[in-house]
């Protein structure tokens, strides 16, 4: 494999700000960090059915819910869970997509949908009105962010001849403008995630990397060190597994008690929230400049504190949905207690079967302003 040579190198920065070092594991800390919880039972009807939530966006008094894996749809609900309308539809006509990929909502309210089936990016208003489409020369990126609504900063997965970089800058026809963050090996890693910083900076994080990067039109700069990895341990892991086939590699990755194999990062107004996985443990952490405590779940012992998949943040809200697959792991007494509380809050009986067969329950946690 010939090494990729990026057009943009990561800026050298001395004393990159770092999160506090890992603090104590505290099974009760998360409850002390929030002052309100909202559960939203999404309306279940033939036109509003979802299969699996891949993204959620809070847009004022509504929620845009993306199901790119099963339902191939983008649906909008109000904050009481009532279905309002859909954005785009499946097809090959104007404003239609073949296979929904990633969705991005820009600061000016435009909604960008990538069509992995046709290589297009379609543009809508947040009310669902089709505006225009851009047909890219190559495949659409797995994740992307719009720079001034004229340049696509795309994240790609895996080392392929036509995509050997984690980040590629493109014009609206897909012409390559800049490249950055080349892959170190040929392993098929996932693309990474974009999020907004405190002052609307474009931030990017990717798997098996200890840094959150700030991205602009012409630069990539270390923004924050997360402190999840010991560099020597990570380098040794990459070296030891580089010749493994994909199945053997994934088995080694997911059973390792030294390597964090998943990190989801959410930037709130006054906090960072992270969800991470290492070996059989999953961790939720709320981080500010001084504190970094953990809430640890042990799947092997059927201990899961909250069966939620976090998907986004909005001001000081962390938003996700109740994951019925997570409830399968917990002991029956804990599961029934949670479902009873959920039913009482939503005003409707909710069972494990109904969670699996009907629309998900969206969860919103509001973090205290400390």
N, C-alpha and C positions, 0 to 999 in steps of 0.2 A: 504494500500500500504506500503510495507516494504521499508524503506529508503535505497538508494544505498550507498555503501561504496567504494569510488574511490581508486585506487592504487596510484594516484598522486593527491596531494592537491595543491591548488593554493598557491604559495609562498607569505608570508607576506612581504609587501614592504611599507616602510614609505615614505610619500610625493610622491605619484604617480604623474607624470607630468599630468597637466590638460590643456585642451583648455581654451582660454579666455572665460570669462562669456559672455552670449548672449549680442550682441551689438544691434545697431539700425536696424529697418527694413528699407531697402533702395531698392526701386523698380528699381533703375538704376545701382546698384553696379556691377552686373554681367557683363554688357557690358564693364565696365571700367577695369575688371579683365582679359579680353581676348584680344589678338592681332590678331587672325585670326580664321576663321571658315571654315571648309571644309564639303560640303555635297556630299555624294557619292550615286548616284542612282544605286542600284544593278541591274545587268542584269536580265531580266525576260525571261526565256525560260523553256521548259518542264523539263529539267534536273537541273535547278537552282532555282526552285520555293521554297519559304519559306512560312511558315504559321505564326509563331510567334517566335521572337528572344528570346532565353533564356540566351545566353552568346555570347560575342564577344571577340576575342583575336586579338591584333595587333602583327603580326609576320614579322618584317622587312618591306618589301614593299607589304605586303598582309594582308588581314583580314580573319580570320577564324570565321565563323558565325554558331552558334549552334541553331538548332530548335528541342528541345527535346519534345515539347508539341503537335505540329501539324504535321510537316513534317517528324519528326523522322530522322533528317539528320544533317551532319556536312559538310558545304560547304566552299570553299576557293575562295575568289575574290581578284583581284588586287585593288590598290587604286583608280582606275578609275571606279570600279564597274564591270569589266568584270569577268565572271565566269571562274575559272581555273580548279578545280577538286573537288571531294568529298573525304572525309576520312571515310572509312568503308561503310557498307551497311546493309540493313535489311535482315536477314536470320538466319540460324542456322549452317552455315558452318564456316570454319576458317576465322577469321577476320570479321565476321558478328555478328550483335547484334539483339536482339528481340525488346527491348524497351529502347531507348536511355535515359540515365539519365544525370549525371553530367560529365563535361569534365575538365581535368586539363592538362596544358602544363608545363613541367618541365624546369628547367634552361638549361638542355642539349638539349632541342628541341624536346624531345619525347612527344607524345600526348597520354593521357590516357583517355579512354572512359569507363564509367560505364554502364553496361547493367542491368537495374533494372528488366528486364524480366527473366534473367537467373542467375543473381548474379555474372556475370563475370566482370573483368576489362580487356579491350583490349588495346594493346600498338601499336602505329604507329609512323613512322617518321613524321615530319611536312610536308613532301612531299606526305604523304598518303600511304606509303608502310607499310604493316602489318608486325609487328615484332614478337609478341607473345601474349598470353592471360593468365590470371590468374583466375581460377574458385574458388570463395570464398565459404566457408562452409555455410554462412548465407547470408542474403540480402546485396546488395551493399549499401554503405553509400549514403546519399542524397548529401553531399558535401565532398570533400576530398582533401588532399595535400600529395604529395609524399615526404618522407624523404629519401634522398640519393637513391631514386629509388628502395628501398628494403622494406620500411615500409610505410604502408598506415595510415595516420592520418585522420580518418573519422568523419564527423559530422552527427549526426542522429536527427530525429525529433520525438517529442512525447515521452511519458514515456511508453515503452513496456517492458515486462519481459525480452526480449532478447536485449533490447537497452535502458536501463535507464539512459544513460549518453549522454551528448552533444558531447563528444569527446572520441573516442576509437582508440587506436593504434593496428594495425594488421600486421601480416606478409602477404606474398603474397598468402597464402592459406586461409586467413581469420581467423587464430588463434588469439585470443585476447591476447595482450601483456600488455597493460596498459589501464587505464580508468581515466577520469577526468570530472569535472563539472557535477555532478548529477543534475537531475531535482528536483525542489523544490515541484512540484505538479504533478498530473497526466494529466495536460492539454496538448493537442496536439500542442505544439509550433513547428514552423519551425526550421530547423537545425541550421542555422547561415551561416556566410560567412568567407572564407579565403581570405587574401590579403597579399601582400608583404610590408615590412617596408622599411625604408630608406636604410638600409644595407642588404637587401634581407632577413630580418627576416620573419619567418612565423607568421602572425598575424591572430587573430580570433575574430569575434564579433558575438553576438547572440541577439535575440529580448528580450526586457524587461530586459536589462542589461546595466549598465552605463559604462562598461569598455571594452577597447580593450585589448586582452591578447596576449602575446608573447608565442609561443609554440615551444618547442624543442623535442628531442627524449625522454626526461625524466623529463620535467618540464613544468609548466604553470605559467606565471608571469604577473601581471598587467603591462601593457605597457603605457596606456594612459587613462585618465578619460575624457569621452565625455561631461559630464555635462547636459545630456538631462533629467534626472530624479531627483526629490526630493525623497530620499529613503523612507521617511515616507509615502508619497503619494503612491508610488509604492507598498510598503508592504501592505498598506490598500486596494489597488485595488486588489491585489492577494488574500487577505483574503476574501474580500467581494464577489469575483466572483468564488471562488473555488468550490462551490456546484452548479453552474449554468450549464445547458446543453450547448452544443457547440454553438448552434444558439444564445441563450441569451447572452453568453459570448462574442461572436464576435460583436453582436449589441452594447453591452456596451463598448467594446474596441474601436470600430470605431467612436462612437459618443462622447467619452470622450474628453473634452477640457483640461484635466490634464495629460493624458497618451500619450506619443509618441508611436504609434503602429507600425511604420515602420521606420527603419534607414538603408539607404544604404551608405556605407563609401568607398571612393576612395582615395588611397594614390598616390599623384603625387610627382615629384622630390622636389618641393619647397612649396607645399600646401597640405592640405586635402580638399576634396570636399565632402559634405554630402547632401543627399536628405532625407527628413524626412516628416512624416505625423502625424498630431495631429488634431482630430476632422475634420472639413471641410477644414482645411488649409493644404497646402503642402509648404515646405520650401526648398530652395536651399541655401547653405552657402559655401563660400570659406574661409578657415581658415588657417592662419599661426600663428606664435608664439605670435603675438600681436593683430590680428584682427579677429573678428567674427561677420560679418554682415549678414543680411538675405535678401532673396528675397522671399516674401510670395505670394502664389497663393490662391485665394479664389474660390473654385469650385461653391459655392452657388451663388456668384455674377458673375459667368462665366468669372473670371479673371485668365488666365493662361499665364505666361510670355513666356515660351518655352514649346511646347508640346513634349518634349523629354523624353525617358526612358534611363537614363544613365546605362551602363552595365560594363564598365571597365575603367582603366586608363593606360596610356603608357607614361612614362617620364612625361612631363607636358601637355599631351593631356588627355582630358576626352572624352570618346567615348560612343555613344548610338545610338538611332534611333528615327525618328519621329513617334510618336504614334497617329494613326488616331482616336483612342478612346478618347484621350485627346482633339483633335480638335472638337469632337462632343460637348464638354462642353462650348466652348468659343462662344462669340457672332459672328454673321455672318460677320460683318465688320472686326473684328480682324482676323477671320479665312481666309477670302479672301485675306487680306493684306499679311498674312504669306505665303499662297499658291502662290501668285503672286511673292513674293520674292524668294521662293523656286524654282519655275519654271524658273525664270530668271537666278538663280545661276546654276541650273543643265542643262540649255539649252534644256529643254523639258517641255511641259505642264504637270503640276501635279495638279490633283484635289483630293478632298476627296475620291471620288469613286475609283480613280486609286490607291491611297495609300492603300485602303482596299482590292483591287483586285489584285494588282501587288506586287512586292517585296518592302520591306521597303527602306526608304532613311536613310543611316547611317550618323550620324553627328559626327564631330570631332571638339572640342573646344580647342584651345591652350592658356594656361594661361600664363600671363606675368611673367617674372622672376623679382620679386621685391627684 
